[in-house]
């Protein structure tokens, strides 16, 4: 409990900014992973058909 008094908590503006940053990075990583998944699935489909 004593350690929580020493923590410097973010203010409202910092919390909102960091939350939006996390959402943006998560969305970007999701798009990248979805793109890689699509490329691999299409490549595998082409490899198995031929």
C-alpha positions in Angstrom: 0.0 0.0 0.0 2.8 2.4 0.8 4.3 2.0 -2.7 1.1 3.2 -4.3 1.6 6.5 -2.6 4.9 6.9 -4.4 3.5 6.2 -7.9 3.1 9.2 -10.2 -0.2 8.5 -11.8 -0.9 10.0 -15.3 -3.3 12.9 -15.5 -6.5 12.9 -17.7 -4.8 14.3 -20.8 -1.9 11.8 -20.6 -4.4 8.9 -20.0 -6.4 9.9 -23.1 -3.3 10.4 -25.3 -1.8 7.1 -24.2 -5.1 5.2 -24.6 -5.4 6.5 -28.2 -1.8 5.6 -28.9 -2.5 2.0 -27.7 -5.6 1.8 -29.8 -3.8 3.1 -32.9 -0.9 0.7 -32.5 -3.2 -2.2 -31.9 -5.2 -1.4 -35.0 -2.0 -1.0 -37.1 -0.6 -4.3 -35.8 -3.9 -6.0 -36.5 -3.9 -4.7 -40.1 -0.3 -5.9 -40.6 -1.1 -9.4 -39.2 -4.3 -9.6 -41.3 -2.3 -8.7 -44.4 0.3 -11.3 -43.7 -2.3 -13.9 -43.0 -4.1 -13.0 -46.3 -0.8 -13.2 -48.3 0.1 -16.6 -46.7 -3.4 -18.1 -47.2 -3.5 -17.0 -50.9 0.0 -18.3 -51.4 -0.8 -21.6 -49.8 -4.0 -21.9 -51.9 -2.0 -21.2 -55.1 0.7 -23.7 -54.1 -1.9 -26.5 -53.3 -4.0 -26.0 -56.4 -1.0 -26.3 -58.8 
